[in-house]
Amino acid sequence: MFLKTHPKLFKIVFSLNSMPLQKKDFIEIEFTGKTKEGEIFDSNITEDLKKTNFNIEAKPFIYALGEGMFLEGVDNFLIGKEIGKYQIELNPENAFGKRNPKFIQMVPIKVFHEQKMNPMPGHIFNFDGKIGKVITVSGGRVLIDFNNPLAGKDVVYELKILRKIDKIEEKVKALNDFIFRKNFDFKIENKKLTLEVDKGFKQFAELFKDRYKDLLDLELEVNEKEGEKKD
C-alpha cells in the first residue's frame, strides 16, 4: 500500500541505492583472488579458504575505495560500478607487477648459518621486512628471489559487493582494523573522533590524524587507557 500511494518516493529511494560507487566510498565485499591457472592466493570466503592451506578464518572486509586499502587494479575497476557480483581479470601491470631480474640476488650462506637456519630451495624467509624465496643453494651461496610471488602473473578476482557502508561507526571500525589491526574503543561527538588506545600507542596513532580527516571528515583525538591499578 505504501509503495502504491508514494510511487515518486519509491523511485527516489531506488535510484539512490543504485548510484555508482565513488572514490572514498566504504563498501563491504566478499572476494577470492586466483591466478589464471585457478590457484587461490587470497579470499575471505569460507568455502574457498577450505581449498587452501592458509589456516585463516574468513571475516567481513570493509574498506574505502581508491585509498590504497585493496589492490589498485580492483579499485579502478569498481569505481563507477554498482552493488553486485563481478569477475575482474588483471594483467601483471594492473595486479602485482612484472617480475624484475634485479630482485633476484645472491646471499652468502653464512648469513643463514649465523641465524642457525639451513636454507633449502623453496624456503621463504623474511629479510628485514623483505620476503624472499630460495631458488638454489650451491657453493656457499644462496640465490634468493625477492619478487612478489604473484609478480608476472595474470590474476582473477571473483568479487561480490554486499553493500555500501553509511554508518560512520562502521567506517571507523574498518579504518581502525586496517591501520592498527586492533579494535579500539572510540566515541564520535561533534565531528571529533576520540580513540582509546593501549598505553604507549598514542604517538603512533596520532600519525594518522590526516587519514581520519580525509576519509571520515573527523578530527582525531587519541587518549591512552589508564594502566591497571596494582594492589
Backbone as a ProteinNet text record, in pm:
[ID]
protein_1_A
[PRIMARY]
MFLKTHPKLFKIVFSLNSMPLQKKDFIEIEFTGKTKEGEIFDSNITEDLKKTNFNIEAKPFIYALGEGMFLEGVDNFLIGKEIGKYQIELNPENAFGKRNPKFIQMVPIKVFHEQKMNPMPGHIFNFDGKIGKVITVSGGRVLIDFNNPLAGKDVVYELKILRKIDKIEEKVKALNDFIFRKNFDFKIENKKLTLEVDKGFKQFAELFKDRYKDLLDLELEVNEKEGEKKD
[TERTIARY]
82.9	0	86.4	195.4	281.4	343.4	390.1	454.4	354.4	231.5	129.7	91.3	90.3	48.9	165.1	288.3	404.7	501.2	456.3	542.7	666.5	656	771.6	879.5	836.5	932.7	1006.2	934.6	995.8	1101.6	1074.7	1169.5	1295.6	1279.3	1394.7	1482.7	1423	1498.6	1570.1	1502.1	1561	1681.6	1669.9	1780.3	1900.2	1875.7	1986.2	2063.2	1990.8	2056	2134.5	2104.9	2170.5	2278.1	2312.2	2410.7	2547.3	2622.7	2757	2848.2	2935.6	3030.6	3137.4	3181	3280	3401.3	3510.5	3631.7	3598.9	3653	3634.2	3505.4	3418.8	3303.7	3353.4	3293.7	3323.5	3226.5	3280.6	3197.9	3239.1	3144.8	3175.5	3174.6	3279.2	3288.4	3321.4	3280	3329.8	3414.4	3530.5	3617.4	3706.4	3749	3851.8	3943.8	4074.4	4174.2	4241.2	4250.8	4312.2	4410.1	4508	4588.7	4502.4	4546.1	4469.1	4457.5	4552.3	4550.6	4455.4	4397.4	4298.6	4348.4	4476	4529.6	4485.5	4418.6	4369.8	4485.9	4500.7	4605.6	4549.9	4420.8	4360	4208.7	4144.6	3999	3948.5	3821.5	3755	3624.6	3622.9	3507.1	3542.9	3464.4	3495.5	3516.9	3426.4	3434.4	3563.7	3608.6	3731.3	3855.4	3851	3965.1	3989.2	3883.3	3898.4	3979.6	3987.7	4062.6	4211.1	4250.4	4389.7	4448.3	4574.5	4638	4673.7	4597.1	4627.8	4602.5	4507.4	4472.6	4432.7	4349.3	4296.5	4144.4	4083.9	3938.8	3878.4	3770.1	3700.3	3632.4	3642.1	3574.3	3535.6	3435.7	3391.7	3506	3503	3605.2	3537.9	3561.3	3508.2	3625.4	3619.6	3730.8	3682.4	3769.6	3737.4	3795	3712.1	3753.9	3860.8	3960.7	4060.3	4154.3	4168.4	4251	4365.8	4409.1	4523.1	4496.2	4370.7	4335.6	4312.3	4311.3	4296	4375.1	4381.5	4459.6	4408.6	4499.9	4462.1	4384.8	4425.6	4357.2	4211.7	4183.7	4045.2	3967.3	4027.4	3959.7	3925.8	4020.7	3996.2	3878.8	3864.7	3752.6	3620.4	3619.6	3494.1	3440.9	3529.5	3481.9	3393.2	3271.6	3174.5	3076.7	3105.9	3015.3	2908.2	2811.1	2705.1	2718.6	2643.6	2645.7	2608.2	2687.8	2661.7	2782.6	2779.5	2888.4	2970.5	3103.1	3191.6	3305.3	3350.7	3474.5	3572.5	3687.4	3783.4	3913	3950.4	4075.4	4180.4	4295.9	4401.1	4531.1	4597.5	4729.9	4832.5	4956.6	5056	5072.5	5066.1	5085	4978.4	4857.6	4748.1	4725.7	4811.4	4796.7	4918.8	5012.7	5126.4	5258.6	5249	5366.3	5438.8	5530.4	5612.9	5728	5780.8	5898.7	6019.3	6099.4	6216.6	6343.2	6427.6	6551.3	6640.9	6632.2	6715.7	6676.9	6556.3	6511.1	6557.8	6634.1	6692.8	6837.9	6871.8	7002.6	7071.9	7204.4	7285	7317.6	7297.1	7323.8	7419.1	7526.1	7618.4	7545.3	7574.5	7505.4	7536.2	7649.4	7686.2	7583.6	7514.2	7409.2	7301.5	7268.9	7168.4	7224.4	7347.3	7407.9	7425.8	7451.4	7464.4	7333.1	7222.9	7090.6	7042.4	7134.7	7104.5	6990	6996.4	6897.2	6966.4	6897.9	6952.1	6864	6901.6	6815.7	6809.8	6689.9	6666.6	6578.9	6592.3	6507.4	6359.1	6292.7	6150.4	6120.9	6221	6201.2	6181	6099.5	6070.7	6118.7	6192.6	6249	6211.9	6214.1	6189.5	6322.5	6366.3	6491.1	6459.5	6449.2	6419.2	6296.6	6190.8	6066.3	6051.9	6159.1	6153.1	6140.7	6036.6	6013	6087.7	6167.7	6244.4	6227.8	6228.2	6215.1	6346.6	6393	6518.3	6499	6585.5	6579.5	6679.6	6806.2	6910.2	7006.3	7073.5	7178	7298	7410.6	7529.5	7653.9	7765.2	7894.1	7898.5	7825.4	7828.2	7746.8	7667.9	7584.3	7438.8	7348.9	7205.3	7142.1	7074.2	7006	6864.5	6832.6	6703.9	6623.6	6494.9	6403.7	6316.8	6337.5	6260.9	6138.7	6110.3	5989	5866.1	5757.9	5630	5598.1	5556.1	5525.2	5425.7	5345	5244.4	5291.1	5412.1	5464	5470.9	5431	5435.5	5317.4	5222.2	5108.7	4979.4	4897.7	4761.3	4678.6	4592.4	4510.3	4363.6	4278.4	4133.2	4073	3992.3	3917.5	3769.8	3713.5	3569	3518	3435.1	3405.5	3257	3204.4	3065.2	3061.5	3007.7	2987.9	2857.3	2866.8	2748.2	2665.4	2735	2662.3	2758.9	2703.3	2776.9	2755.3	2862.2	2854.8	2820.3	2715.3	2674.5	2702.5	2697.7	2715.4	2861.1	2881.2	3016.3	3088.4	3014.6	3077.5	3141.6	3074	3130.5	3254.9	3252.8	3368.9	3489.2	3464.6	3572.8	3632.3	3546.9	3595	3679	3632.9	3706.2	3843.2	3848.5	3975.3	4069.3	4014.5	4096.1	4159.5	4079.6	4128.5	4236.3	4216.5	4313.2	4446.2	4440	4562.5	4632.7	4555.7	4617.4	4601.6	4512.4	4481.6	4433.4	4364.6	4310	4169.6	4091.1	3954.5	3946.3	3994.2	3996	3856	3833.5	3711.3	3719	3603.5	3602.1	3465.9	3463	3335.8	3345	3229.4	3221.1	3126.9	3176.8	3097	3139.9	3043.5	3069.7	3190.2	3187.9	3292	3428.7	3429.1	3555.2	3549.1	3654.2	3666.9	3771.7	3731.9	3824.7	3853.8	3980.4	4022.6	4085.5	4050.1	4111.1	4210.2	4338.7	4440.3	4520.4	4594.7	4678.7	4789.8	4837.1	4943.3	5068.2	5128.8	5246.4	5215.7	5084.7	5043.8	5000.5	4987.5	4929.2	5006.8	5137.7	5218.7	5207.6	5205.2	5191.4	5054.4	4948.7	4812.6	4792.4	4857.2	4840	4900.4	4986.3	5043.6	4936.6	4820.3	4716.7	4601.7	4624.6	4518.9	4467.9	4559.8	4519.2	4436.5	4468.4	4396.3	4250.2	4227	4090	4013.6	4084.2	4019	3980.8	4069.6	4046.3	3933.6	3932.8	3835.6	3702.6	3708.2	3587.7	3541.2	3622.4	3591.7	3575.8	3663.8	3662	3799.1	3798.2	3921.2	3955.7	4077.6	4117.9	4183.5	4132.8	4194.8	4226.5	4346.4	4390.5	4417.5	4352.4	4376.3	4429.9	4523.4	4573.9	4491	4466.1	4394.5	4480.8	4414.5	4487.1	4535.5	4658.5	4711.1	4634.3	4635.9	4565.9	4631.1	4548	4598.8	4648.9	4765.9	4822.2	4781.7	4759.6	4722.3	4841.7
-120.8	0	125.9	123	241.1	272.1	169.9	193	244.2	199.5	244	388.9	429.5	566.6	665	614.4	702.3	656.3	650.4	599.9	685.6	817.1	903.5	879.3	859.7	834.1	703.5	601.9	472.4	487.7	564.5	583.8	653.5	750.7	823.4	731.1	652.4	559.5	457.2	404.9	303.6	360.3	481.6	539.5	568.4	607	632.6	504.2	392.5	265.6	212.4	264.5	216.5	311.8	411.4	509.8	445.1	482.1	426.2	456.7	362.6	379.8	481.6	556.9	660.7	639.2	704.3	702	748.8	679.8	705.6	647.1	587.8	515.3	392.2	365.3	243	133.8	17.8	-94	-221	-314.7	-447.3	-545	-627.6	-719.9	-862.3	-958.3	-1094.9	-1114.1	-1179.3	-1190.6	-1313.2	-1356.5	-1458.3	-1419.9	-1416.5	-1388.7	-1518	-1539.7	-1660.9	-1624.2	-1712.1	-1699.9	-1746.5	-1717.8	-1759.2	-1911.8	-1981.5	-2128.2	-2183	-2093	-2136	-2149.9	-2117.3	-2128.2	-2007.8	-2034.8	-1927.8	-1869.9	-1737.2	-1672.8	-1578.5	-1547.7	-1459.8	-1476.5	-1471.2	-1485.2	-1449.9	-1411.8	-1401.1	-1480.2	-1585.1	-1673	-1810.9	-1859.3	-1983.5	-2100.3	-2117.7	-2232.5	-2231.3	-2112	-2103.5	-2120.1	-2070.2	-2084.8	-2231.7	-2311.5	-2454.2	-2525.6	-2464.4	-2524.7	-2490.4	-2411.4	-2368.8	-2424.8	-2395.4	-2431.5	-2306.8	-2198.1	-2071.1	-2074	-2156.4	-2165.9	-2030	-1957.3	-1829.8	-1834.8	-1752.1	-1750.4	-1644.8	-1682	-1586.1	-1480.7	-1355	-1248.9	-1138.4	-1057.2	-949.2	-852.8	-795.3	-697.9	-570.6	-463.5	-330.7	-237.4	-162.9	-71.8	45	145.9	264.9	249.8	269.2	255.6	357.9	311.5	401.1	466.5	407.7	469.7	380.4	290.5	206.7	97.9	63.7	-38.3	-174.4	-177.3	-301.5	-286.2	-391.4	-387.4	-276.4	-192.9	-75.6	-114.2	-222.7	-264.3	-300.2	-360.7	-393.9	-266.4	-175.2	-48.6	29.6	37.8	112.5	53.8	-77.4	-143	-110.8	-111.4	-97.3	45.2	143.8	282.3	307.3	352.9	374.8	259.4	145.6	30.7	41.5	-52.3	-56.9	-184.1	-194.1	-313.2	-435	-542.2	-662.5	-753.8	-854.2	-951.6	-921.6	-938.7	-910	-1012.2	-1036.9	-1111.5	-1016.8	-998.6	-897.8	-966.5	-955.4	-1014	-904	-928.2	-826.5	-884	-807	-847.1	-804.4	-850.3	-818.6	-669.5	-586.7	-442.4	-383.3	-440.2	-388.6	-471.1	-571.2	-657	-642.8	-736.9	-737.5	-705.3	-650.9	-604.8	-713.6	-670	-764	-813.4	-928.6	-978.6	-892	-860.6	-775.9	-858	-877.5	-956.1	-899.5	-768.8	-706.9	-753.3	-808.8	-855.7	-998.7	-1057.6	-1189.6	-1167.9	-1202	-1165.8	-1285.4	-1279.5	-1383	-1341.4	-1433.5	-1406.6	-1513.6	-1475.1	-1574.9	-1667.5	-1796.4	-1892.6	-1869.4	-1803.7	-1778.9	-1687.7	-1603.9	-1518.3	-1604.7	-1716.4	-1808.2	-1887.9	-1934.7	-2015.6	-1936.4	-1805.6	-1721.6	-1715.5	-1734.9	-1736.1	-1878.5	-1973.4	-2115.3	-2163.3	-2120.3	-2161.5	-2235.8	-2334.7	-2412.5	-2391.9	-2301.2	-2271.1	-2386.4	-2410.3	-2512	-2450.8	-2496	-2442.8	-2450.3	-2337.1	-2330.5	-2266.5	-2261.5	-2197.7	-2047.1	-1989.9	-1846	-1782.5	-1671.8	-1603.3	-1455	-1394.6	-1251.5	-1182.7	-1096.3	-1022.7	-876.3	-844	-705.9	-651.2	-730.5	-686.2	-721.9	-768.4	-811.8	-963.2	-1010.7	-1154.3	-1210.1	-1313.4	-1374.1	-1524.5	-1582.2	-1727.3	-1784	-1890.5	-1954.1	-2028.5	-1995.9	-2063.6	-2178.6	-2147.8	-2251.2	-2228.5	-2336.8	-2330.9	-2407.6	-2337.1	-2405.9	-2323.4	-2393	-2326.2	-2218	-2236	-2136	-2012.6	-2020	-1904.7	-1948.9	-1856.5	-1884.3	-1781.3	-1829.9	-1740.2	-1717	-1587.8	-1550.3	-1466	-1498.2	-1420.2	-1333.5	-1201.1	-1107.4	-1051.5	-1103.1	-1061.8	-1109.2	-1034.4	-1082.6	-1215.9	-1317.3	-1447.6	-1440.9	-1334.1	-1319.5	-1225.6	-1174.2	-1085.7	-1160	-1092.3	-1151	-1240	-1252.9	-1342.6	-1266.4	-1319.7	-1271.7	-1327.3	-1243.2	-1288.2	-1257.1	-1328.7	-1312.1	-1295.2	-1192.5	-1173.6	-1198.8	-1291.6	-1310.9	-1237.8	-1138.1	-1042.7	-1006.5	-993.5	-951.1	-833	-722.1	-606.4	-629.1	-646.7	-676.5	-552.1	-442.6	-320.1	-202.8	-85	37.9	76.3	115.8	146.9	293.4	319.2	456.3	497.5	401.9	435.7	471	585.7	633	540	477	385.9	266.1	214	102.1	143.9	265.2	315.1	329.6	380.9	396.6	261.1	162.8	28.6	-30.2	-11	-64.7	1.1	132.4	204	168.7	155.1	112.3	-23.8	-115.2	-251	-249.8	-169.3	-164.2	-104.2	4.3	75.1	7.4	-29.5	-75.8	-226.5	-291.7	-432.8	-452.1	-350.4	-356.2	-297.7	-340.2	-291	-198.2	-73.9	20.9	71.6	102.9	173.3	315.3	371.2	507.6	570	702.6	775.2	888.7	922.4	1029.3	1136.3	1259.4	1368.7	1499.2	1567.3	1698.5	1696	1603.4	1592.5	1557.8	1503.6	1462.9	1314.9	1243.4	1102.2	1086.5	1025.9	1000.3	851.4	816.3	676.9	652	538.2	495.8	385.3	418.1	323	267.4	161	100	196.4	178	264	251.2	365.8	366.5	370.2	371.9	364.8	501.2	600.2	728.9	798.3	808.2	882.3	821.2	688	620.6	648.2	636.1	656.3	797.8	896.2	1035.9	1064.3	973.9	991.9	984.7	930.2	906.7	1006.2	1119.7	1220.8	1266.4	1290.3	1336.9	1231.4	1105.4	995.5	992.6	1009.7	1010.1	1133.5	1244.5	1367.1	1355	1298.7	1287.8	1189.9	1073.8	970.7	984.4	1035.3	1036.9	1177.3	1277.9	1416.2	1429.2	1361.1	1366.1	1408.8	1494.9	1531.9	1422	1372.3	1261.2	1309.2	1258.7	1279.7	1142.6	1126.3	996.8	1004.4	915.6	904.2	766.3	760.1	629.9	578.3	447.1	384.7	391.5	409.4	409.6	268.6	257.5	126.3	67.4	-63.1	-130.1	-96.7	-69.8	-37.4	-162.2	-153	-266.6	-259.7	-376.3	-382.2	-344.9
0	0	0	77.9	85.3	-50.3	-121.8	-250	-352.6	-345.1	-441.3	-418.2	-292.1	-263.1	-267.9	-273.1	-279	-388	-512.8	-620.7	-643.4	-627.8	-650.9	-546.4	-420.6	-314.2	-340.1	-384.7	-414.7	-523.4	-625.4	-735	-685.4	-595.1	-543.4	-460.8	-371.6	-288.3	-374.1	-474.6	-562.4	-636.8	-685.8	-762.7	-673.9	-545.6	-454.9	-425	-409.1	-380.1	-499.9	-619.7	-740.3	-790.7	-711.4	-756	-772.6	-875.8	-896.6	-778.5	-748.8	-639	-676	-576.5	-598	-508.7	-545.9	-464.2	-322.3	-223.1	-80.2	-24.6	-109.7	-57.6	18.6	133	206.9	162.8	131.6	87.5	160.2	171.5	223.6	107.1	98.6	-13.5	34	-48.6	-43	-167.5	-153.2	-270.1	-261.3	-377.4	-388.7	-503	-474.2	-577	-619.7	-750.8	-804.9	-915.3	-934.4	-1055.1	-1171.9	-1292.7	-1409.6	-1418	-1351.4	-1350.5	-1243.8	-1161.4	-1062.7	-920.6	-894.5	-758.5	-674.9	-563.2	-475.5	-394	-396.4	-317.2	-211.8	-217.5	-117.5	-122	-5.2	-1.3	137.9	146	275.9	273.5	192.2	179.3	235.4	329.4	399.9	304.8	208.4	117.3	36.9	-3.1	-82	5.3	127.6	217.4	253.3	254.8	283.8	175.8	57.3	-53	-45.7	53.7	68	197.6	221	348.5	428.9	409.9	474.9	625.4	669.6	811.2	869.2	794.6	843	840.5	925.7	938.8	846.9	780.1	693.8	780.4	738.6	812.2	715.2	751.5	662.4	632.6	512.7	475.2	428.6	501.6	469.3	446.7	337.5	308.5	222.9	208.8	129.6	-10.7	-109.9	-249.1	-286.9	-358.7	-416.3	-318.7	-198.6	-94.9	-49.3	-136.3	-104.9	-3.5	18	115.8	49.9	-82.3	-157.2	-286.6	-365.1	-488.3	-580.8	-628.3	-707.9	-834.1	-899.7	-1021.3	-997.6	-882	-846.2	-817.9	-741.8	-710.5	-836.9	-927.9	-1051.9	-1129.2	-1123	-1190.6	-1120.7	-987	-912.3	-908.3	-916.2	-913.9	-1035.1	-1008.7	-1115.5	-1132.7	-1065.5	-1072.6	-965.2	-970.4	-870.3	-788.2	-680.2	-596	-680	-668.1	-747.1	-749	-837	-849.7	-974.3	-962.6	-1074.7	-1081.3	-1201.6	-1222.8	-1289.7	-1225.6	-1269	-1309	-1435.4	-1483.2	-1497.3	-1435.4	-1434.4	-1488.2	-1575.9	-1622	-1516.7	-1527.1	-1423.8	-1395.9	-1500.8	-1481.3	-1389.5	-1391.9	-1309.8	-1183.7	-1163.3	-1045.7	-956.3	-963.8	-872.4	-941.5	-1061.5	-1132.1	-1210.2	-1295.9	-1371.2	-1283.8	-1319.3	-1249.2	-1284.8	-1182.4	-1201.3	-1173.7	-1276	-1255.7	-1146.1	-1119.9	-1016.9	-876.5	-863.8	-733	-703.2	-794.2	-770.9	-731.2	-607.3	-551.4	-486.8	-482.9	-420.4	-277	-183.2	-41.5	10.7	81.2	138.6	235.4	227.7	313.4	460.4	490.2	629.7	699.3	619.3	676.7	741.4	677.2	730.8	848.2	833	938.2	1067.8	1054.5	1173.8	1251.6	1180.2	1243.7	1271	1255.6	1277.7	1187.9	1062.2	963.6	849.9	795.1	684.8	561.3	470.5	355	255.9	205.2	103.4	-5.5	-131.2	-239	-202.5	-221.8	-190.3	-55.9	33.6	163	145.5	232.6	228.9	358.4	345.9	461.8	458.1	577	591	618.9	526.1	540.6	570.7	699.9	739.9	667.1	663.4	601.8	455.8	393.5	253.6	248.9	181.3	171.9	51.2	75.1	-32.9	-35.3	-155.6	-173.9	-226.2	-162.3	-202.9	-335.3	-432.1	-561.9	-566.4	-536.9	-537.2	-421.4	-380.2	-278.4	-332.8	-351.8	-404.4	-377.8	-351	-336.7	-232.2	-122.3	-16.2	-46.3	-151.7	-188.7	-205.7	-174.9	-183.5	-276.8	-380.3	-473.6	-423.7	-398.8	-340.5	-438.4	-452	-536.7	-446.8	-456	-374.7	-448.8	-567.5	-636.9	-559.6	-569.1	-516.2	-583.3	-508.7	-569.4	-684.2	-686.3	-791.8	-903	-891.6	-996.7	-1129	-1235.2	-1368.6	-1402.6	-1309.1	-1333.4	-1359.2	-1450.6	-1466.4	-1350.6	-1293.6	-1180.6	-1207.3	-1135.8	-1149.6	-1010.5	-994.1	-870	-895.8	-819.4	-817.6	-694.4	-715.6	-609.2	-607.2	-486.6	-469.6	-373.1	-419.4	-332.5	-257.3	-126.5	-46.5	-16.7	12.7	48.2	54.2	45.1	69.5	215.4	283.7	426.1	445.8	524.1	552.5	696.6	788.7	930.4	958.3	1019.7	1047	1143.4	1235.8	1331.4	1261	1158.7	1083.7	1006.2	955.9	883	976.4	1096.5	1193.6	1229.8	1256.4	1291.2	1178.1	1054.8	939.8	925.8	944.9	932	1046.8	1167.1	1281	1254	1202.1	1176.1	1068.2	964.8	855.2	900.5	976	1014.9	1131.8	1233.8	1358.8	1383.5	1307.2	1332.6	1476.1	1527.8	1663.1	1664.5	1763.5	1776.6	1897.2	1880.3	1989.8	2023.6	2150.7	2189.6	2135.6	2099.7	2047.5	2068.3	2056.1	2056.1	1955.5	1899.2	1798.9	1852.5	1851.8	1905.5	1841	1778.5	1717.6	1623.4	1528.7	1426.4	1485.4	1606.6	1669	1703.2	1664.9	1696	1805.8	1916.8	2026.7	2034.2	2016.9	2026.3	2163.1	2223.4	2348.8	2315.3	2317.2	2271.3	2389.3	2362.5	2465.6	2506.8	2627.6	2680.4	2592.9	2558.6	2473.7	2324.9	2290.1	2149.8	2095	2181.6	2143.1	2031.5	2047.5	1949.5	1811.1	1804.6	1675.7	1614.9	1693.7	1643.3	1589.9	1653.3	1612	1474.8	1426	1292.5	1183	1215.9	1115.3	1124.5	1189.8	1201.9	1065.4	973	840	766.7	789.6	725.1	769.5	898.7	951.4	904.5	896.8	849.4	703.1	622.6	479.1	446.8	511.5	477.7	551.9	674.8	758	795.5	762.2	799.2	950.8	1023.4	1168.9	1221	1322.1	1390.3	1490.1	1482.9	1568.1	1696.7	1806.9	1937.5	1995.5	2048	2097.6	2246.5	2321.8	2465.3	2498.1	2588.7	2633	2749.7	2748.1	2859	2983.6	3097.6	3222.9	3253.5	3302	3337.7	3455.1	3461.9	3569.4	3703.9	3802.2	3935.1	4005.6	4067.2	4139.5	4286.3	4344.1	4486.8	4574.9
[MASK]
+++++++++++++++++++++++++++++++++++++++++++++++++++++++++++++++++++++++++++++++++++++++++++++++++++++++++++++++++++++++++++++++++++++++++++++++++++++++++++++++++++++++++++++++++++++++++++++++++++++++++++++++++++++++++++++++++++++++

